[in-house]
């Protein structure tokens, strides 16, 4: 197995953090994490590129850290896609079984999926995923694998995910400018689900909630298939901004206070606990009750989970989630977040730690790495059938080109 075939790279390009994971494909089919790189994300808003050069620099920083740790260069990567531009819907297709003996072949399955995705979408949108949900043979529904069965009429239900062409292309351009070829683009909550959900949860009915910096992503599974995806315009950055305004402190200090002292339920915090706040404008530091901070955090988290609950109710999934809700993403690491979610949803809630990989797992087993680990798992199972996306106007530099670029930067600094 060549080095190129063995190396799998994942890029989780979030609003607040960019993460690069490098993994080796074992002969057993498992993945060993060999390199981890993270960098603050600059240049994205709600998952959409608003400053291309800043995003490229953040990408390079994360990739270089992972390359240094692994001792290998990144040439291509599986890239996560998120943002408010994501849209999804379910579609149905019907075909007649073509064989004389009416035995359903692989070609019949492909034809019915093609028929299901033959829907008109606006020219400014592209299809990211066509995900089969279930099949029906001569009206008998709930079939997962129809190949080899006998029948005259084959139906397919699929979940179609679409994205803005320009938003996806801008992400691809950023990755290309960082010297990396895009092997495939994957919806982030689908990747996170691969890493954090069990097969039993997917069968029983579960909602995966990925609390990111700029958005909160939702994916609903039932009977082993995905039935709904959505992106909600609120995330961890909104909590940080609320704290910055409420405590009259700078945004970086508000982020630090949130991570160190934040709690989503005020009653969980002892009344005597205090913390130091650095005010804006160079004023003297203030001592405030930790409960004051949490009184700002709790309403925002209740609002976020309330929006998700409304989304589930609107599409009538609230009674189908027998396995409850699984929380992932950086926002899932906030103290008390599972407890407040249980109160809002009135369902069992757990925090999802990504599984399925080996190697440097002591870092990546936190909820904030679920998407990145899921992208590695996607590369592990779909790497051989990957499609390579390239910018129409810019070819990737490749690892040699990136080294040359770094050397030019060094010489420019010296001379």
C-alpha positions as CSV (number, residue, x, y, z in Angstrom):
1,X,0.0,0.0,0.0
2,X,1.5,3.3,-1.0
3,X,2.0,6.2,1.3
4,X,-0.6,8.3,-0.6
5,X,-3.1,5.5,-0.2
6,X,-2.3,5.0,3.5
7,X,-2.5,8.7,4.5
8,X,-5.9,10.2,5.2
9,X,-6.2,13.9,6.1
10,X,-9.3,15.6,7.4
11,X,-10.0,19.4,7.5
12,X,-12.7,20.7,9.8
13,X,-13.0,24.3,8.8
14,X,-15.2,25.9,11.5
15,X,-16.1,29.4,12.4
16,X,-14.0,29.5,15.6
17,X,-11.4,26.8,15.0
18,X,-9.8,25.0,12.1
19,X,-8.7,21.4,12.8
20,X,-6.4,19.2,10.7
21,X,-6.2,15.5,11.5
22,X,-3.8,13.1,9.7
23,X,-4.3,9.4,10.0
24,X,-2.6,6.2,8.6
25,X,-4.8,3.5,7.2
26,X,-3.9,0.2,8.8
27,X,-3.8,-3.1,6.9
28,X,-6.7,-4.1,9.2
29,X,-8.8,-1.2,7.8
30,X,-8.5,0.9,11.0
31,X,-7.2,4.5,11.2
32,X,-4.3,5.6,13.4
33,X,-4.2,9.3,14.2
34,X,-0.6,10.5,13.6
35,X,-0.9,14.2,13.4
36,X,-3.2,16.9,15.0
37,X,-3.1,20.6,14.1
38,X,-5.5,23.4,15.3
39,X,-5.6,27.1,14.6
40,X,-8.0,29.9,15.4
41,X,-10.3,30.4,12.5
42,X,-10.0,33.8,11.0
43,X,-12.0,34.7,7.9
44,X,-15.2,32.7,8.3
45,X,-18.7,33.8,9.5
46,X,-21.3,31.2,10.2
47,X,-19.4,28.7,8.1
48,X,-19.0,30.9,5.1
49,X,-15.7,32.5,3.9
50,X,-15.7,36.3,4.3
51,X,-11.9,36.8,4.2
52,X,-10.1,34.4,1.9
53,X,-6.5,35.3,2.7
54,X,-7.1,35.1,6.4
55,X,-8.8,31.7,6.0
56,X,-5.9,30.4,4.0
57,X,-3.4,31.5,6.6
58,X,-5.4,29.8,9.4
59,X,-5.5,26.6,7.2
60,X,-1.8,26.7,6.7
61,X,-1.1,27.1,10.4
62,X,-3.3,24.1,11.3
63,X,-1.9,21.9,8.5
64,X,1.8,22.8,9.3
65,X,1.2,21.8,12.9
66,X,-0.2,18.4,11.9
67,X,2.6,17.9,9.3
68,X,5.2,18.6,12.0
69,X,3.7,16.1,14.3
70,X,3.3,13.4,11.7
71,X,6.5,14.0,9.8
72,X,4.5,13.8,6.5
73,X,3.2,16.4,4.0
74,X,-0.5,16.8,3.2
75,X,-1.4,16.6,-0.5
76,X,-5.2,16.0,-0.4
77,X,-7.8,16.2,2.3
78,X,-11.5,15.4,3.1
79,X,-13.1,18.7,3.9
80,X,-16.2,19.4,6.1
81,X,-18.9,21.8,4.7
82,X,-21.3,23.7,7.0
83,X,-23.1,27.0,7.2
84,X,-26.5,28.6,6.8
85,X,-26.5,28.0,3.0
86,X,-27.1,24.2,3.5
87,X,-30.5,23.0,2.5
88,X,-31.9,19.5,2.4
89,X,-35.1,17.6,1.5
90,X,-36.4,14.1,1.0
91,X,-37.3,12.8,-2.5
92,X,-38.8,9.6,-4.0
93,X,-38.0,7.8,-7.2
94,X,-39.7,4.8,-9.0
95,X,-38.5,2.5,-11.7
96,X,-39.5,-0.8,-13.3
97,X,-37.2,-3.7,-12.7
98,X,-35.5,-4.4,-15.9
99,X,-34.4,-8.1,-15.8
100,X,-36.5,-10.9,-17.3
101,X,-36.6,-12.8,-14.1
102,X,-37.5,-9.6,-12.2
103,X,-34.5,-10.0,-9.9
104,X,-33.4,-6.6,-8.7
105,X,-29.8,-5.9,-9.8
106,X,-27.3,-3.3,-8.7
107,X,-28.1,-1.4,-11.9
108,X,-31.8,-1.2,-10.9
109,X,-30.8,0.2,-7.5
110,X,-28.6,2.8,-9.2
111,X,-31.4,3.7,-11.6
112,X,-34.0,4.3,-8.9
113,X,-31.6,6.5,-6.9
114,X,-30.9,8.5,-10.1
115,X,-34.7,8.8,-10.5
116,X,-35.1,10.0,-6.9
117,X,-32.5,12.7,-7.3
118,X,-33.8,13.9,-10.6
119,X,-35.2,17.0,-9.1
120,X,-34.8,20.6,-10.3
121,X,-32.6,22.8,-8.1
122,X,-31.6,26.4,-8.7
123,X,-28.5,27.0,-10.8
124,X,-26.7,28.6,-7.8
125,X,-26.9,25.4,-5.8
126,X,-25.2,22.0,-6.0
127,X,-25.9,18.6,-4.6
128,X,-23.5,17.6,-1.8
129,X,-25.1,14.2,-0.9
130,X,-27.8,11.8,-2.1
131,X,-28.4,9.5,0.9
132,X,-30.6,6.4,0.5
133,X,-33.1,6.1,3.3
134,X,-35.1,3.0,2.4
135,X,-36.5,1.1,-0.6
136,X,-39.9,-0.4,-1.5
137,X,-40.5,-3.5,-3.7
138,X,-44.0,-3.8,-5.2
139,X,-45.3,-1.6,-2.4
140,X,-43.5,-3.4,0.5
141,X,-41.7,-0.6,2.3
142,X,-38.9,-0.5,4.8
143,X,-36.4,-2.5,2.7
144,X,-32.7,-1.5,3.2
145,X,-31.0,-3.7,0.7
146,X,-33.2,-4.6,-2.3
147,X,-30.5,-6.1,-4.5
148,X,-31.3,-9.8,-5.2
149,X,-34.9,-9.5,-4.3
150,X,-37.7,-10.2,-6.9
151,X,-40.3,-7.6,-7.9
152,X,-41.6,-5.5,-10.8
153,X,-41.6,-2.1,-9.2
154,X,-38.7,-0.6,-7.2
155,X,-39.1,2.7,-5.2
156,X,-36.4,4.6,-3.3
157,X,-36.6,7.3,-0.7
158,X,-33.5,9.5,-0.5
159,X,-32.3,12.5,1.5
160,X,-30.7,15.2,-0.7
161,X,-28.4,17.8,0.7
162,X,-27.6,20.9,-1.3
163,X,-25.3,23.8,-0.8
164,X,-24.5,27.2,-2.3
165,X,-22.1,26.7,-5.3
166,X,-20.2,29.9,-4.4
167,X,-19.9,29.0,-0.7
168,X,-18.5,25.5,-1.4
169,X,-16.2,26.8,-4.1
170,X,-14.8,29.5,-1.8
171,X,-13.9,26.7,0.8
172,X,-12.3,24.7,-2.0
173,X,-10.4,27.7,-3.2
174,X,-9.0,28.3,0.3
175,X,-7.9,24.7,0.6
176,X,-6.3,24.8,-2.9
177,X,-4.5,28.1,-2.0
178,X,-3.1,26.3,1.1
179,X,-1.5,23.8,-1.4
180,X,-4.0,21.0,-0.8
181,X,-6.3,19.1,-3.2
182,X,-9.8,18.5,-2.0
183,X,-10.5,14.8,-2.2
184,X,-14.2,15.2,-1.2
185,X,-16.5,17.5,0.6
186,X,-18.7,16.2,3.4
187,X,-21.6,17.8,5.4
188,X,-20.2,18.3,8.8
189,X,-23.1,16.9,10.9
190,X,-22.9,13.7,8.8
191,X,-19.2,13.3,9.5
192,X,-19.8,14.0,13.2
193,X,-22.6,11.4,13.3
194,X,-20.2,8.7,11.9
195,X,-17.9,9.4,14.8
196,X,-20.3,9.8,17.7
197,X,-23.5,7.8,17.1
198,X,-23.9,4.0,17.6
199,X,-25.9,1.8,15.2
200,X,-28.5,1.1,17.9
201,X,-29.1,4.9,18.3
202,X,-29.6,5.3,14.5
203,X,-32.1,2.4,14.5
204,X,-34.1,3.6,17.5
205,X,-34.2,7.3,16.5
206,X,-31.7,9.9,17.6
207,X,-31.0,13.6,17.0
208,X,-27.3,14.7,16.7
209,X,-26.8,18.3,17.7
210,X,-23.4,19.8,16.7
211,X,-22.9,23.1,18.6
212,X,-20.3,25.1,16.7
213,X,-19.0,28.6,16.9
214,X,-21.3,30.3,14.4
215,X,-24.1,27.7,13.9
216,X,-25.7,24.7,15.4
217,X,-26.2,21.8,13.1
218,X,-28.9,19.1,13.4
219,X,-29.2,15.6,11.9
220,X,-32.0,13.2,12.7
221,X,-31.7,9.4,12.2
222,X,-34.4,6.8,12.4
223,X,-34.5,3.2,11.3
224,X,-30.8,3.3,10.5
225,X,-31.1,6.2,8.0
226,X,-30.9,9.9,8.0
227,X,-34.3,11.7,7.6
228,X,-33.6,15.4,8.3
229,X,-30.8,17.9,8.5
230,X,-30.8,21.6,9.4
231,X,-28.5,24.4,10.2
232,X,-29.6,26.9,12.9
233,X,-28.1,30.4,13.1
234,X,-26.8,30.4,16.7
235,X,-23.8,28.9,18.3
236,X,-21.0,29.4,20.8
237,X,-19.9,32.8,19.5
238,X,-23.3,34.2,20.4
239,X,-22.8,33.1,24.1
240,X,-19.3,34.8,24.0
241,X,-20.8,38.0,22.5
242,X,-23.5,38.0,25.2
243,X,-20.8,37.7,27.9
244,X,-18.7,40.5,26.3
245,X,-21.7,42.8,26.4
246,X,-23.1,41.8,29.8
247,X,-19.8,41.9,31.6
248,X,-18.4,44.8,29.5
249,X,-15.2,43.0,28.6
250,X,-13.4,42.2,25.4
251,X,-14.5,39.3,23.2
252,X,-11.3,37.3,23.8
253,X,-11.6,37.7,27.5
254,X,-15.3,36.7,27.3
255,X,-14.3,33.5,25.5
256,X,-11.7,32.7,28.1
257,X,-14.3,33.3,30.9
258,X,-16.8,31.1,29.1
259,X,-14.5,28.2,28.7
260,X,-13.0,28.4,32.2
261,X,-16.0,29.4,34.3
262,X,-19.1,29.0,32.1
263,X,-22.1,26.8,33.1
264,X,-25.4,26.4,31.4
265,X,-27.4,26.0,34.6
266,X,-27.2,28.8,37.3
267,X,-28.3,26.5,40.1
268,X,-25.3,24.2,39.6
269,X,-22.9,27.0,40.6
270,X,-22.2,27.7,44.3
271,X,-23.3,31.2,45.4
272,X,-19.9,32.1,46.9
273,X,-17.8,31.5,43.8
274,X,-16.4,34.6,42.2
275,X,-14.2,35.5,39.2
276,X,-12.1,38.4,37.9
277,X,-13.3,40.3,34.9
278,X,-11.0,42.6,32.8
279,X,-13.1,45.6,31.7
280,X,-12.6,47.3,28.4
281,X,-10.9,50.7,28.3
282,X,-8.1,49.9,30.8
283,X,-10.3,50.2,33.9
284,X,-9.5,48.4,37.1
285,X,-10.4,44.7,37.1
286,X,-13.7,43.8,38.7
287,X,-14.7,40.8,40.9
288,X,-18.1,39.4,40.0
289,X,-20.1,36.4,41.1
290,X,-19.7,33.4,38.9
291,X,-23.5,33.1,39.0
292,X,-23.7,36.5,37.2
293,X,-21.8,35.0,34.3
294,X,-24.0,31.9,34.2
295,X,-27.2,34.0,34.3
296,X,-26.0,35.3,30.9
297,X,-25.1,31.9,29.5
298,X,-28.2,29.9,30.5
299,X,-30.8,32.0,28.5
300,X,-28.7,31.7,25.3
301,X,-28.4,28.0,25.7
302,X,-32.1,27.6,26.4
303,X,-32.8,29.7,23.2
304,X,-30.5,27.5,21.1
305,X,-32.0,24.2,22.3
306,X,-35.5,25.8,22.0
307,X,-34.9,26.5,18.3
308,X,-33.8,22.9,17.8
309,X,-36.9,21.6,19.7
310,X,-39.1,23.8,17.4
311,X,-37.4,22.4,14.3
312,X,-38.0,18.8,15.5
313,X,-41.6,19.6,16.3
314,X,-42.2,21.3,12.9
315,X,-41.1,18.1,11.1
316,X,-42.8,15.8,13.7
317,X,-39.7,14.1,14.9
318,X,-40.1,14.8,18.6
319,X,-41.8,11.5,19.3
320,X,-39.4,9.4,17.1
321,X,-36.3,10.1,19.1
322,X,-36.3,7.0,21.3
323,X,-32.6,7.1,21.8
324,X,-32.7,10.8,22.7
325,X,-30.2,13.5,21.7
326,X,-26.4,13.4,21.3
327,X,-24.4,16.6,21.7
328,X,-21.1,17.2,19.9
329,X,-19.0,20.2,19.0
330,X,-17.1,22.7,21.0
331,X,-20.3,24.0,22.7
332,X,-21.0,20.5,24.0
333,X,-18.0,20.9,26.4
334,X,-19.7,23.6,28.4
335,X,-20.5,22.6,32.0
336,X,-24.2,21.8,32.5
337,X,-25.0,21.7,28.8
338,X,-26.4,18.2,28.9
339,X,-28.6,19.0,31.9
340,X,-30.1,22.1,30.3
341,X,-30.7,20.2,27.1
342,X,-32.6,17.5,29.0
343,X,-34.8,20.1,30.5
344,X,-35.6,21.7,27.1
345,X,-36.1,18.5,25.1
346,X,-37.6,16.4,27.9
347,X,-35.5,13.5,26.4
348,X,-32.3,11.6,27.5
349,X,-29.2,13.6,26.4
350,X,-25.6,12.5,26.3
351,X,-22.4,14.2,25.2
352,X,-20.9,12.3,22.2
353,X,-17.2,11.4,22.3
354,X,-15.8,10.3,18.9
355,X,-14.8,6.7,18.5
356,X,-13.5,4.4,15.7
357,X,-9.8,5.6,15.5
358,X,-6.5,4.7,17.2
359,X,-3.2,6.5,17.7
360,X,-3.2,9.9,19.3
361,X,-6.7,9.5,20.8
362,X,-6.1,11.3,24.1
363,X,-6.8,14.6,22.4
364,X,-9.4,13.8,19.8
365,X,-11.8,11.9,22.1
366,X,-13.5,15.2,23.1
367,X,-16.8,16.3,21.5
368,X,-15.0,19.2,19.7
369,X,-13.2,16.7,17.5
370,X,-16.3,14.7,16.4
371,X,-16.4,16.2,12.9
372,X,-12.7,15.9,12.2
373,X,-12.7,12.2,13.3
374,X,-15.8,11.6,11.2
375,X,-14.0,13.0,8.2
376,X,-11.2,10.6,8.8
377,X,-13.7,7.7,9.0
378,X,-15.3,9.0,5.8
379,X,-11.9,8.9,4.1
380,X,-11.3,5.4,5.4
381,X,-14.5,4.0,3.9
382,X,-14.9,6.2,0.8
383,X,-11.3,7.0,0.0
384,X,-11.1,4.7,-3.0
385,X,-14.2,6.1,-4.6
386,X,-13.5,9.7,-3.7
387,X,-14.1,12.5,-6.2
388,X,-11.4,15.2,-6.5
389,X,-12.7,18.7,-6.5
390,X,-10.4,21.4,-8.0
391,X,-10.8,25.1,-8.3
392,X,-11.6,26.1,-11.9
393,X,-9.1,29.0,-11.7
394,X,-6.4,27.7,-9.4
395,X,-4.6,24.4,-9.3
396,X,-3.2,23.3,-5.9
397,X,0.4,23.9,-5.2
398,X,1.1,20.5,-3.9
399,X,3.5,19.7,-1.1
400,X,6.5,20.8,-3.1
401,X,4.9,24.0,-4.1
402,X,4.0,24.7,-0.5
403,X,7.6,24.1,0.7
404,X,8.8,26.5,-2.0
405,X,6.3,29.1,-0.8
406,X,7.6,28.8,2.7
407,X,11.2,29.2,1.5
408,X,10.2,32.4,-0.3
409,X,8.6,33.7,2.9
410,X,11.8,32.9,4.8
411,X,14.0,34.7,2.3
412,X,11.7,37.7,2.2
413,X,12.0,38.0,6.0
414,X,15.8,37.7,5.9
415,X,16.5,40.0,3.0
